[in-house]
């Protein structure tokens, strides 16, 4: 009988050891689950922040596109509602920096008559007694777009840039976030 009781005791010790091993493995699985949950939560936070950033960028791109479209439309038609810019300068039709087709003489510059106006011409056309200096096209970095627009219009008048090329000139001279 003693052997049977010893065998029973040994069997229960093995069962106990197996339960201990099982519980330690369950604890390891629980620890791994906790780590995975923490990583999952962190990943969710990162993705949510990226989505918010993406929405902000989309709004900025939309606003920039609207601003460029507005500037492009404004450059093709001058609004009478806006007061003239303090930096506006009126130039003549004659521009020595733009070559005409080969074989055609350059246009004759306007001459001054009386108070600077020539009969039969708009008030916009004044004459030059000197050549136009080389000027760099104004750059837009996002600050003061109205001043930039006014400077662009002055440049376009001064160098007689065609309407079809104005948007191209403007888009080539945008910097930083505005260019995006």
Secondary structure as UniProt FT lines:
FT   HELIX           2..76
FT   TURN            86..87
FT   TURN            96..97
FT   TURN            102..103
FT   TURN            114..116
FT   TURN            119..120
FT   TURN            123..124
FT   HELIX           145..158
FT   TURN            159..160
FT   HELIX           163..172
FT   HELIX           176..179
//
